[in-house]
């Protein structure tokens, strides 16, 4: 792991200064991806939840690209 990456029981996070992305796995298999930037009044946050099937497709895509 790098100094920017953190692995927990149900989530994985990569952070850089005031920005981060977190991947969280729910008990039913769904996956939530959240991105955030802490910039005071201009802070932004977005999240998206995908099904277990969609998460598997993402995993297969990354593996096919050599990750």
N, CA, C, O and CB atoms as a CASP TS submission, in Angstrom:
PFRMAT TS
TARGET T0000
AUTHOR 0000-0000-0000
METHOD Language model
MODEL 1
PARENT N/A
ATOM      1  N   UNK     1       0.833  -1.179   0.000  1.00  0.00           N
ATOM      2  CA  UNK     1       0.000   0.000   0.000  1.00  0.00           C
ATOM      3  C   UNK     1       0.884   1.251   0.000  1.00  0.00           C
ATOM      4  O   UNK     1       2.000   1.259   0.519  1.00  0.00           O
ATOM      5  CB  UNK     1      -0.951  -0.006   1.214  1.00  0.00           C
ATOM      6  N   UNK     2       0.344   2.277  -0.592  1.00  0.00           N
ATOM      7  CA  UNK     2       1.036   3.555  -0.580  1.00  0.00           C
ATOM      8  C   UNK     2       0.648   4.338   0.672  1.00  0.00           C
ATOM      9  O   UNK     2      -0.235   3.921   1.422  1.00  0.00           O
ATOM     10  CB  UNK     2       0.712   4.366  -1.856  1.00  0.00           C
ATOM     11  N   UNK     3       1.296   5.448   0.889  1.00  0.00           N
ATOM     12  CA  UNK     3       0.959   6.288   2.044  1.00  0.00           C
ATOM     13  C   UNK     3      -0.389   6.967   1.870  1.00  0.00           C
ATOM     14  O   UNK     3      -0.945   7.487   2.838  1.00  0.00           O
ATOM     15  CB  UNK     3       2.038   7.338   2.267  1.00  0.00           C
ATOM     16  N   UNK     4      -0.931   6.974   0.646  1.00  0.00           N
ATOM     17  CA  UNK     4      -2.229   7.621   0.379  1.00  0.00           C
ATOM     18  C   UNK     4      -3.387   6.648   0.453  1.00  0.00           C
ATOM     19  O   UNK     4      -4.539   7.079   0.479  1.00  0.00           O
ATOM     20  CB  UNK     4      -2.218   8.279  -0.986  1.00  0.00           C
ATOM     21  N   UNK     5      -3.124   5.353   0.489  1.00  0.00           N
ATOM     22  CA  UNK     5      -4.182   4.347   0.435  1.00  0.00           C
ATOM     23  C   UNK     5      -4.410   3.725   1.811  1.00  0.00           C
ATOM     24  O   UNK     5      -3.472   3.425   2.550  1.00  0.00           O
ATOM     25  CB  UNK     5      -3.834   3.256  -0.589  1.00  0.00           C
ATOM     26  N   UNK     6      -5.691   3.544   2.125  1.00  0.00           N
ATOM     27  CA  UNK     6      -6.074   2.961   3.402  1.00  0.00           C
ATOM     28  C   UNK     6      -7.089   1.858   3.151  1.00  0.00           C
ATOM     29  O   UNK     6      -8.016   2.031   2.359  1.00  0.00           O
ATOM     30  CB  UNK     6      -6.648   4.038   4.361  1.00  0.00           C
ATOM     31  N   UNK     7      -6.918   0.732   3.819  1.00  0.00           N
ATOM     32  CA  UNK     7      -7.789  -0.425   3.644  1.00  0.00           C
ATOM     33  C   UNK     7      -8.444  -0.728   4.980  1.00  0.00           C
ATOM     34  O   UNK     7      -7.763  -0.897   5.991  1.00  0.00           O
ATOM     35  CB  UNK     7      -6.998  -1.663   3.110  1.00  0.00           C
ATOM     36  N   UNK     8      -9.764  -0.794   4.979  1.00  0.00           N
ATOM     37  CA  UNK     8     -10.511  -1.110   6.186  1.00  0.00           C
ATOM     38  C   UNK     8     -11.311  -2.390   5.935  1.00  0.00           C
ATOM     39  O   UNK     8     -11.228  -2.970   4.852  1.00  0.00           O
ATOM     40  CB  UNK     8     -11.449   0.076   6.598  1.00  0.00           C
ATOM     41  N   UNK     9     -12.074  -2.825   6.916  1.00  0.00           N
ATOM     42  CA  UNK     9     -12.839  -4.064   6.786  1.00  0.00           C
ATOM     43  C   UNK     9     -13.818  -4.029   5.613  1.00  0.00           C
ATOM     44  O   UNK     9     -13.932  -5.012   4.880  1.00  0.00           O
ATOM     45  CB  UNK     9     -13.595  -4.337   8.069  1.00  0.00           C
ATOM     46  N   UNK    10     -14.522  -2.921   5.424  1.00  0.00           N
ATOM     47  CA  UNK    10     -15.536  -2.835   4.370  1.00  0.00           C
ATOM     48  C   UNK    10     -15.289  -1.716   3.380  1.00  0.00           C
ATOM     49  O   UNK    10     -16.146  -1.439   2.541  1.00  0.00           O
ATOM     50  CB  UNK    10     -16.884  -2.654   4.981  1.00  0.00           C
ATOM     51  N   UNK    11     -14.126  -1.061   3.455  1.00  0.00           N
ATOM     52  CA  UNK    11     -13.894   0.050   2.537  1.00  0.00           C
ATOM     53  C   UNK    11     -12.425   0.195   2.185  1.00  0.00           C
ATOM     54  O   UNK    11     -11.539  -0.337   2.854  1.00  0.00           O
ATOM     55  CB  UNK    11     -14.405   1.341   3.137  1.00  0.00           C
ATOM     56  N   UNK    12     -12.201   0.934   1.113  1.00  0.00           N
ATOM     57  CA  UNK    12     -10.857   1.238   0.619  1.00  0.00           C
ATOM     58  C   UNK    12     -10.846   2.722   0.274  1.00  0.00           C
ATOM     59  O   UNK    12     -11.771   3.215  -0.372  1.00  0.00           O
ATOM     60  CB  UNK    12     -10.465   0.342  -0.635  1.00  0.00           C
ATOM     61  N   UNK    13      -9.813   3.432   0.699  1.00  0.00           N
ATOM     62  CA  UNK    13      -9.766   4.870   0.488  1.00  0.00           C
ATOM     63  C   UNK    13      -8.387   5.286  -0.031  1.00  0.00           C
ATOM     64  O   UNK    13      -7.362   4.756   0.397  1.00  0.00           O
ATOM     65  CB  UNK    13     -10.101   5.618   1.792  1.00  0.00           C
ATOM     66  N   UNK    14      -8.383   6.240  -0.954  1.00  0.00           N
ATOM     67  CA  UNK    14      -7.158   6.882  -1.400  1.00  0.00           C
ATOM     68  C   UNK    14      -7.368   8.379  -1.225  1.00  0.00           C
ATOM     69  O   UNK    14      -8.350   8.940  -1.710  1.00  0.00           O
ATOM     70  CB  UNK    14      -6.803   6.507  -2.896  1.00  0.00           C
ATOM     71  N   UNK    15      -6.439   9.017  -0.531  1.00  0.00           N
ATOM     72  CA  UNK    15      -6.584  10.451  -0.286  1.00  0.00           C
ATOM     73  C   UNK    15      -5.319  11.190  -0.684  1.00  0.00           C
ATOM     74  O   UNK    15      -4.213  10.651  -0.652  1.00  0.00           O
ATOM     75  CB  UNK    15      -6.912  10.718   1.188  1.00  0.00           C
ATOM     76  N   UNK    16      -5.524  12.452  -1.061  1.00  0.00           N
ATOM     77  CA  UNK    16      -4.422  13.321  -1.481  1.00  0.00           C
ATOM     78  C   UNK    16      -4.743  14.727  -0.994  1.00  0.00           C
ATOM     79  O   UNK    16      -5.603  15.403  -1.558  1.00  0.00           O
ATOM     80  CB  UNK    16      -4.214  13.288  -3.048  1.00  0.00           C
ATOM     81  N   UNK    17      -4.058  15.160   0.041  1.00  0.00           N
ATOM     82  CA  UNK    17      -4.295  16.467   0.653  1.00  0.00           C
ATOM     83  C   UNK    17      -5.751  16.592   1.069  1.00  0.00           C
ATOM     84  O   UNK    17      -6.168  15.933   2.021  1.00  0.00           O
ATOM     85  CB  UNK    17      -3.915  17.604  -0.316  1.00  0.00           C
ATOM     86  N   UNK    18      -6.532  17.411   0.392  1.00  0.00           N
ATOM     87  CA  UNK    18      -7.921  17.640   0.774  1.00  0.00           C
ATOM     88  C   UNK    18      -8.919  16.915  -0.118  1.00  0.00           C
ATOM     89  O   UNK    18     -10.101  17.257  -0.129  1.00  0.00           O
ATOM     90  CB  UNK    18      -8.213  19.106   0.754  1.00  0.00           C
ATOM     91  N   UNK    19      -8.459  15.923  -0.861  1.00  0.00           N
ATOM     92  CA  UNK    19      -9.357  15.169  -1.758  1.00  0.00           C
ATOM     93  C   UNK    19      -9.248  13.684  -1.436  1.00  0.00           C
ATOM     94  O   UNK    19      -8.197  13.201  -1.013  1.00  0.00           O
ATOM     95  CB  UNK    19      -9.007  15.430  -3.267  1.00  0.00           C
ATOM     96  N   UNK    20     -10.349  12.971  -1.642  1.00  0.00           N
ATOM     97  CA  UNK    20     -10.293  11.527  -1.439  1.00  0.00           C
ATOM     98  C   UNK    20     -11.378  10.825  -2.229  1.00  0.00           C
ATOM     99  O   UNK    20     -12.382  11.415  -2.628  1.00  0.00           O
ATOM    100  CB  UNK    20     -10.423  11.190   0.040  1.00  0.00           C
ATOM    101  N   UNK    21     -11.135   9.542  -2.438  1.00  0.00           N
ATOM    102  CA  UNK    21     -12.136   8.661  -3.031  1.00  0.00           C
ATOM    103  C   UNK    21     -12.235   7.447  -2.116  1.00  0.00           C
ATOM    104  O   UNK    21     -11.221   6.914  -1.665  1.00  0.00           O
ATOM    105  CB  UNK    21     -11.762   8.249  -4.518  1.00  0.00           C
ATOM    106  N   UNK    22     -13.468   7.013  -1.846  1.00  0.00           N
ATOM    107  CA  UNK    22     -13.683   5.866  -0.981  1.00  0.00           C
ATOM    108  C   UNK    22     -14.619   4.885  -1.675  1.00  0.00           C
ATOM    109  O   UNK    22     -15.625   5.278  -2.266  1.00  0.00           O
ATOM    110  CB  UNK    22     -14.257   6.304   0.389  1.00  0.00           C
ATOM    111  N   UNK    23     -14.280   3.631  -1.596  1.00  0.00           N
ATOM    112  CA  UNK    23     -15.112   2.548  -2.123  1.00  0.00           C
ATOM    113  C   UNK    23     -15.595   1.760  -0.908  1.00  0.00           C
ATOM    114  O   UNK    23     -14.788   1.229  -0.146  1.00  0.00           O
ATOM    115  CB  UNK    23     -14.315   1.622  -3.157  1.00  0.00           C
ATOM    116  N   UNK    24     -16.910   1.685  -0.732  1.00  0.00           N
ATOM    117  CA  UNK    24     -17.497   1.038   0.432  1.00  0.00           C
ATOM    118  C   UNK    24     -18.392  -0.107  -0.024  1.00  0.00           C
ATOM    119  O   UNK    24     -19.229   0.071  -0.908  1.00  0.00           O
ATOM    120  CB  UNK    24     -18.296   2.052   1.285  1.00  0.00           C
ATOM    121  N   UNK    25     -18.217  -1.285   0.578  1.00  0.00           N
ATOM    122  CA  UNK    25     -18.997  -2.471   0.220  1.00  0.00           C
ATOM    123  C   UNK    25     -20.080  -2.692   1.270  1.00  0.00           C
ATOM    124  O   UNK    25     -19.784  -2.836   2.456  1.00  0.00           O
ATOM    125  CB  UNK    25     -18.084  -3.729   0.096  1.00  0.00           C
ATOM    126  N   UNK    26     -21.334  -2.718   0.829  1.00  0.00           N
ATOM    127  CA  UNK    26     -22.460  -2.982   1.716  1.00  0.00           C
ATOM    128  C   UNK    26     -22.627  -4.488   1.918  1.00  0.00           C
ATOM    129  O   UNK    26     -22.103  -5.290   1.144  1.00  0.00           O
ATOM    130  CB  UNK    26     -23.759  -2.363   1.148  1.00  0.00           C
ATOM    131  N   UNK    27     -23.356  -4.856   2.957  1.00  0.00           N
ATOM    132  CA  UNK    27     -23.589  -6.266   3.260  1.00  0.00           C
ATOM    133  C   UNK    27     -24.335  -7.010   2.171  1.00  0.00           C
ATOM    134  O   UNK    27     -24.176  -8.224   2.041  1.00  0.00           O
ATOM    135  CB  UNK    27     -24.344  -6.386   4.535  1.00  0.00           C
ATOM    136  N   UNK    28     -25.153  -6.311   1.377  1.00  0.00           N
ATOM    137  CA  UNK    28     -25.915  -6.976   0.304  1.00  0.00           C
ATOM    138  C   UNK    28     -25.117  -7.090  -0.995  1.00  0.00           C
ATOM    139  O   UNK    28     -25.625  -7.593  -1.997  1.00  0.00           O
ATOM    140  CB  UNK    28     -27.210  -6.217   0.037  1.00  0.00           C
ATOM    141  N   UNK    29     -23.848  -6.617  -0.975  1.00  0.00           N
ATOM    142  CA  UNK    29     -23.006  -6.718  -2.164  1.00  0.00           C
ATOM    143  C   UNK    29     -22.926  -5.449  -2.985  1.00  0.00           C
ATOM    144  O   UNK    29     -22.043  -5.321  -3.833  1.00  0.00           O
ATOM    145  CB  UNK    29     -23.499  -7.810  -3.023  1.00  0.00           C
ATOM    146  N   UNK    30     -23.833  -4.503  -2.754  1.00  0.00           N
ATOM    147  CA  UNK    30     -23.746  -3.235  -3.471  1.00  0.00           C
ATOM    148  C   UNK    30     -22.475  -2.493  -3.070  1.00  0.00           C
ATOM    149  O   UNK    30     -21.930  -2.710  -1.988  1.00  0.00           O
ATOM    150  CB  UNK    30     -24.989  -2.365  -3.194  1.00  0.00           C
ATOM    151  N   UNK    31     -22.018  -1.626  -3.945  1.00  0.00           N
ATOM    152  CA  UNK    31     -20.779  -0.876  -3.725  1.00  0.00           C
ATOM    153  C   UNK    31     -21.064   0.608  -3.897  1.00  0.00           C
ATOM    154  O   UNK    31     -21.670   1.019  -4.886  1.00  0.00           O
ATOM    155  CB  UNK    31     -19.655  -1.339  -4.702  1.00  0.00           C
ATOM    156  N   UNK    32     -20.626   1.411  -2.931  1.00  0.00           N
ATOM    157  CA  UNK    32     -20.769   2.864  -3.021  1.00  0.00           C
ATOM    158  C   UNK    32     -19.393   3.469  -3.258  1.00  0.00           C
ATOM    159  O   UNK    32     -18.430   3.148  -2.561  1.00  0.00           O
ATOM    160  CB  UNK    32     -21.426   3.454  -1.728  1.00  0.00           C
ATOM    161  N   UNK    33     -19.314   4.346  -4.248  1.00  0.00           N
ATOM    162  CA  UNK    33     -18.091   5.088  -4.514  1.00  0.00           C
ATOM    163  C   UNK    33     -18.376   6.540  -4.190  1.00  0.00           C
ATOM    164  O   UNK    33     -19.330   7.129  -4.698  1.00  0.00           O
ATOM    165  CB  UNK    33     -17.609   4.911  -5.999  1.00  0.00           C
ATOM    166  N   UNK    34     -17.537   7.113  -3.336  1.00  0.00           N
ATOM    167  CA  UNK    34     -17.717   8.506  -2.938  1.00  0.00           C
ATOM    168  C   UNK    34     -16.426   9.268  -3.193  1.00  0.00           C
ATOM    169  O   UNK    34     -15.336   8.800  -2.864  1.00  0.00           O
ATOM    170  CB  UNK    34     -18.135   8.613  -1.446  1.00  0.00           C
ATOM    171  N   UNK    35     -16.565  10.441  -3.779  1.00  0.00           N
ATOM    172  CA  UNK    35     -15.421  11.325  -3.997  1.00  0.00           C
ATOM    173  C   UNK    35     -15.717  12.643  -3.311  1.00  0.00           C
ATOM    174  O   UNK    35     -16.862  13.093  -3.275  1.00  0.00           O
ATOM    175  CB  UNK    35     -15.131  11.536  -5.523  1.00  0.00           C
ATOM    176  N   UNK    36     -14.679  13.259  -2.767  1.00  0.00           N
ATOM    177  CA  UNK    36     -14.888  14.504  -2.044  1.00  0.00           C
ATOM    178  C   UNK    36     -13.663  15.390  -2.139  1.00  0.00           C
ATOM    179  O   UNK    36     -12.537  14.927  -2.319  1.00  0.00           O
ATOM    180  CB  UNK    36     -15.227  14.229  -0.585  1.00  0.00           C
ATOM    181  N   UNK    37     -13.925  16.677  -2.012  1.00  0.00           N
ATOM    182  CA  UNK    37     -12.864  17.678  -1.947  1.00  0.00           C
ATOM    183  C   UNK    37     -13.225  18.637  -0.831  1.00  0.00           C
ATOM    184  O   UNK    37     -14.299  19.238  -0.844  1.00  0.00           O
ATOM    185  CB  UNK    37     -12.682  18.431  -3.316  1.00  0.00           C
ATOM    186  N   UNK    38     -12.340  18.781   0.127  1.00  0.00           N
ATOM    187  CA  UNK    38     -12.547  19.700   1.233  1.00  0.00           C
ATOM    188  C   UNK    38     -11.887  21.017   0.878  1.00  0.00           C
ATOM    189  O   UNK    38     -10.664  21.146   0.930  1.00  0.00           O
ATOM    190  CB  UNK    38     -11.981  19.126   2.566  1.00  0.00           C
ATOM    191  N   UNK    39     -12.714  22.007   0.513  1.00  0.00           N
ATOM    192  CA  UNK    39     -12.198  23.310   0.093  1.00  0.00           C
ATOM    193  C   UNK    39     -13.013  24.435   0.720  1.00  0.00           C
ATOM    194  O   UNK    39     -13.372  25.404   0.050  1.00  0.00           O
ATOM    195  CB  UNK    39     -12.215  23.431  -1.442  1.00  0.00           C
ATOM    196  N   UNK    40     -13.297  24.299   1.999  1.00  0.00           N
ATOM    197  CA  UNK    40     -14.079  25.336   2.676  1.00  0.00           C
ATOM    198  C   UNK    40     -15.471  25.470   2.079  1.00  0.00           C
ATOM    199  O   UNK    40     -16.186  24.478   1.936  1.00  0.00           O
ATOM    200  CB  UNK    40     -13.358  26.674   2.604  1.00  0.00           C
ATOM    201  N   UNK    41     -15.855  26.687   1.731  1.00  0.00           N
ATOM    202  CA  UNK    41     -17.181  26.935   1.157  1.00  0.00           C
ATOM    203  C   UNK    41     -17.351  26.297  -0.212  1.00  0.00           C
ATOM    204  O   UNK    41     -18.477  26.052  -0.644  1.00  0.00           O
ATOM    205  CB  UNK    41     -17.431  28.420   1.053  1.00  0.00           C
ATOM    206  N   UNK    42     -16.251  26.026  -0.897  1.00  0.00           N
ATOM    207  CA  UNK    42     -16.308  25.425  -2.228  1.00  0.00           C
ATOM    208  C   UNK    42     -16.191  23.906  -2.193  1.00  0.00           C
ATOM    209  O   UNK    42     -15.945  23.293  -3.231  1.00  0.00           O
ATOM    210  CB  UNK    42     -15.214  25.994  -3.095  1.00  0.00           C
ATOM    211  N   UNK    43     -16.357  23.290  -1.044  1.00  0.00           N
ATOM    212  CA  UNK    43     -16.248  21.839  -0.921  1.00  0.00           C
ATOM    213  C   UNK    43     -17.277  21.147  -1.803  1.00  0.00           C
ATOM    214  O   UNK    43     -18.388  21.639  -2.001  1.00  0.00           O
ATOM    215  CB  UNK    43     -16.425  21.405   0.539  1.00  0.00           C
ATOM    216  N   UNK    44     -16.882  20.005  -2.319  1.00  0.00           N
ATOM    217  CA  UNK    44     -17.774  19.234  -3.184  1.00  0.00           C
ATOM    218  C   UNK    44     -17.734  17.769  -2.771  1.00  0.00           C
ATOM    219  O   UNK    44     -16.715  17.264  -2.301  1.00  0.00           O
ATOM    220  CB  UNK    44     -17.378  19.394  -4.678  1.00  0.00           C
ATOM    221  N   UNK    45     -18.857  17.104  -2.957  1.00  0.00           N
ATOM    222  CA  UNK    45     -18.944  15.687  -2.640  1.00  0.00           C
ATOM    223  C   UNK    45     -19.928  15.045  -3.600  1.00  0.00           C
ATOM    224  O   UNK    45     -20.976  15.611  -3.910  1.00  0.00           O
ATOM    225  CB  UNK    45     -19.373  15.459  -1.160  1.00  0.00           C
ATOM    226  N   UNK    46     -19.581  13.866  -4.062  1.00  0.00           N
ATOM    227  CA  UNK    46     -20.477  13.108  -4.934  1.00  0.00           C
ATOM    228  C   UNK    46     -20.357  11.636  -4.572  1.00  0.00           C
ATOM    229  O   UNK    46     -19.290  11.167  -4.177  1.00  0.00           O
ATOM    230  CB  UNK    46     -20.142  13.345  -6.445  1.00  0.00           C
ATOM    231  N   UNK    47     -21.467  10.909  -4.712  1.00  0.00           N
ATOM    232  CA  UNK    47     -21.396   9.464  -4.497  1.00  0.00           C
ATOM    233  C   UNK    47     -22.316   8.759  -5.465  1.00  0.00           C
ATOM    234  O   UNK    47     -23.256   9.334  -6.013  1.00  0.00           O
ATOM    235  CB  UNK    47     -21.762   9.100  -3.048  1.00  0.00           C
ATOM    236  N   UNK    48     -22.008   7.494  -5.652  1.00  0.00           N
ATOM    237  CA  UNK    48     -22.743   6.678  -6.606  1.00  0.00           C
ATOM    238  C   UNK    48     -22.743   5.254  -6.080  1.00  0.00           C
ATOM    239  O   UNK    48     -21.714   4.760  -5.620  1.00  0.00           O
ATOM    240  CB  UNK    48     -22.119   6.758  -8.043  1.00  0.00           C
ATOM    241  N   UNK    49     -23.881   4.597  -6.144  1.00  0.00           N
ATOM    242  CA  UNK    49     -23.975   3.208  -5.704  1.00  0.00           C
ATOM    243  C   UNK    49     -24.234   2.320  -6.906  1.00  0.00           C
ATOM    244  O   UNK    49     -25.102   2.601  -7.732  1.00  0.00           O
ATOM    245  CB  UNK    49     -25.088   3.030  -4.642  1.00  0.00           C
ATOM    246  N   UNK    50     -23.465   1.242  -6.990  1.00  0.00           N
ATOM    247  CA  UNK    50     -23.653   0.273  -8.071  1.00  0.00           C
ATOM    248  C   UNK    50     -23.976  -1.092  -7.469  1.00  0.00           C
ATOM    249  O   UNK    50     -23.640  -1.384  -6.321  1.00  0.00           O
ATOM    250  CB  UNK    50     -22.385   0.191  -8.978  1.00  0.00           C
ATOM    251  N   UNK    51     -24.635  -1.915  -8.278  1.00  0.00           N
ATOM    252  CA  UNK    51     -24.985  -3.255  -7.825  1.00  0.00           C
ATOM    253  C   UNK    51     -23.736  -4.125  -7.783  1.00  0.00           C
ATOM    254  O   UNK    51     -22.688  -3.762  -8.317  1.00  0.00           O
ATOM    255  CB  UNK    51     -26.056  -3.884  -8.745  1.00  0.00           C
ATOM    256  N   UNK    52     -23.868  -5.278  -7.138  1.00  0.00           N
ATOM    257  CA  UNK    52     -22.755  -6.230  -7.093  1.00  0.00           C
ATOM    258  C   UNK    52     -22.361  -6.657  -8.506  1.00  0.00           C
ATOM    259  O   UNK    52     -21.174  -6.812  -8.794  1.00  0.00           O
ATOM    260  CB  UNK    52     -23.132  -7.467  -6.244  1.00  0.00           C
ATOM    261  N   UNK    53     -23.331  -6.846  -9.380  1.00  0.00           N
ATOM    262  CA  UNK    53     -23.042  -7.233 -10.767  1.00  0.00           C
ATOM    263  C   UNK    53     -22.253  -6.138 -11.485  1.00  0.00           C
ATOM    264  O   UNK    53     -21.299  -6.435 -12.203  1.00  0.00           O
ATOM    265  CB  UNK    53     -24.351  -7.527 -11.530  1.00  0.00           C
ATOM    266  N   UNK    54     -22.638  -4.893 -11.298  1.00  0.00           N
ATOM    267  CA  UNK    54     -21.921  -3.781 -11.926  1.00  0.00           C
ATOM    268  C   UNK    54     -20.501  -3.651 -11.357  1.00  0.00           C
ATOM    269  O   UNK    54     -19.560  -3.341 -12.087  1.00  0.00           O
ATOM    270  CB  UNK    54     -22.696  -2.462 -11.725  1.00  0.00           C
ATOM    271  N   UNK    55     -20.360  -3.891 -10.046  1.00  0.00           N
ATOM    272  CA  UNK    55     -19.029  -3.850  -9.437  1.00  0.00           C
ATOM    273  C   UNK    55     -18.137  -4.950 -10.010  1.00  0.00           C
ATOM    274  O   UNK    55     -16.944  -4.736 -10.225  1.00  0.00           O
ATOM    275  CB  UNK    55     -19.132  -3.993  -7.906  1.00  0.00           C
ATOM    276  N   UNK    56     -18.709  -6.115 -10.254  1.00  0.00           N
ATOM    277  CA  UNK    56     -17.944  -7.200 -10.869  1.00  0.00           C
ATOM    278  C   UNK    56     -17.512  -6.821 -12.279  1.00  0.00           C
ATOM    279  O   UNK    56     -16.386  -7.116 -12.680  1.00  0.00           O
ATOM    280  CB  UNK    56     -18.771  -8.495 -10.898  1.00  0.00           C
ATOM    281  N   UNK    57     -18.388  -6.173 -13.033  1.00  0.00           N
ATOM    282  CA  UNK    57     -18.016  -5.713 -14.377  1.00  0.00           C
ATOM    283  C   UNK    57     -16.884  -4.697 -14.308  1.00  0.00           C
ATOM    284  O   UNK    57     -15.982  -4.722 -15.146  1.00  0.00           O
ATOM    285  CB  UNK    57     -19.231  -5.100 -15.095  1.00  0.00           C
ATOM    286  N   UNK    58     -16.917  -3.807 -13.326  1.00  0.00           N
ATOM    287  CA  UNK    58     -15.831  -2.841 -13.137  1.00  0.00           C
ATOM    288  C   UNK    58     -14.531  -3.566 -12.827  1.00  0.00           C
ATOM    289  O   UNK    58     -13.487  -3.234 -13.389  1.00  0.00           O
ATOM    290  CB  UNK    58     -16.171  -1.847 -12.006  1.00  0.00           C
ATOM    291  N   UNK    59     -14.582  -4.548 -11.944  1.00  0.00           N
ATOM    292  CA  UNK    59     -13.397  -5.332 -11.596  1.00  0.00           C
ATOM    293  C   UNK    59     -12.834  -6.026 -12.828  1.00  0.00           C
ATOM    294  O   UNK    59     -11.626  -5.994 -13.059  1.00  0.00           O
ATOM    295  CB  UNK    59     -13.730  -6.366 -10.511  1.00  0.00           C
ATOM    296  N   UNK    60     -13.694  -6.650 -13.618  1.00  0.00           N
ATOM    297  CA  UNK    60     -13.248  -7.347 -14.827  1.00  0.00           C
ATOM    298  C   UNK    60     -12.651  -6.375 -15.845  1.00  0.00           C
ATOM    299  O   UNK    60     -11.683  -6.711 -16.526  1.00  0.00           O
ATOM    300  CB  UNK    60     -14.416  -8.114 -15.458  1.00  0.00           C
ATOM    301  N   UNK    61     -13.219  -5.180 -15.951  1.00  0.00           N
ATOM    302  CA  UNK    61     -12.681  -4.167 -16.832  1.00  0.00           C
ATOM    303  C   UNK    61     -11.262  -3.780 -16.406  1.00  0.00           C
ATOM    304  O   UNK    61     -10.352  -3.725 -17.233  1.00  0.00           O
ATOM    305  CB  UNK    61     -13.593  -2.940 -16.847  1.00  0.00           C
ATOM    306  N   UNK    62     -11.083  -3.514 -15.114  1.00  0.00           N
ATOM    307  CA  UNK    62      -9.755  -3.139 -14.620  1.00  0.00           C
ATOM    308  C   UNK    62      -8.739  -4.256 -14.823  1.00  0.00           C
ATOM    309  O   UNK    62      -7.596  -3.990 -15.194  1.00  0.00           O
ATOM    310  CB  UNK    62      -9.828  -2.771 -13.144  1.00  0.00           C
ATOM    311  N   UNK    63      -9.135  -5.482 -14.588  1.00  0.00           N
ATOM    312  CA  UNK    63      -8.229  -6.618 -14.807  1.00  0.00           C
ATOM    313  C   UNK    63      -7.867  -6.721 -16.284  1.00  0.00           C
ATOM    314  O   UNK    63      -6.711  -6.986 -16.616  1.00  0.00           O
ATOM    315  CB  UNK    63      -8.875  -7.941 -14.319  1.00  0.00           C
ATOM    316  N   UNK    64      -8.836  -6.517 -17.178  1.00  0.00           N
ATOM    317  CA  UNK    64      -8.547  -6.612 -18.621  1.00  0.00           C
ATOM    318  C   UNK    64      -7.583  -5.525 -19.090  1.00  0.00           C
ATOM    319  O   UNK    64      -6.910  -5.678 -20.110  1.00  0.00           O
ATOM    320  CB  UNK    64      -9.845  -6.521 -19.424  1.00  0.00           C
ATOM    321  N   UNK    65      -7.522  -4.422 -18.331  1.00  0.00           N
ATOM    322  CA  UNK    65      -6.608  -3.322 -18.667  1.00  0.00           C
ATOM    323  C   UNK    65      -5.255  -3.473 -17.963  1.00  0.00           C
ATOM    324  O   UNK    65      -4.391  -2.604 -18.077  1.00  0.00           O
ATOM    325  CB  UNK    65      -7.243  -1.977 -18.290  1.00  0.00           C
ATOM    326  N   UNK    66      -5.078  -4.568 -17.244  1.00  0.00           N
ATOM    327  CA  UNK    66      -3.797  -4.843 -16.618  1.00  0.00           C
ATOM    328  C   UNK    66      -3.667  -4.393 -15.180  1.00  0.00           C
ATOM    329  O   UNK    66      -2.563  -4.368 -14.636  1.00  0.00           O
ATOM    330  CB  UNK    66      -2.744  -4.216 -17.398  1.00  0.00           C
ATOM    331  N   UNK    67      -4.765  -4.040 -14.561  1.00  0.00           N
ATOM    332  CA  UNK    67      -4.708  -3.604 -13.154  1.00  0.00           C
ATOM    333  C   UNK    67      -5.009  -4.745 -12.220  1.00  0.00           C
ATOM    334  O   UNK    67      -5.006  -4.563 -11.002  1.00  0.00           O
ATOM    335  CB  UNK    67      -5.686  -2.462 -12.898  1.00  0.00           C
TER
END
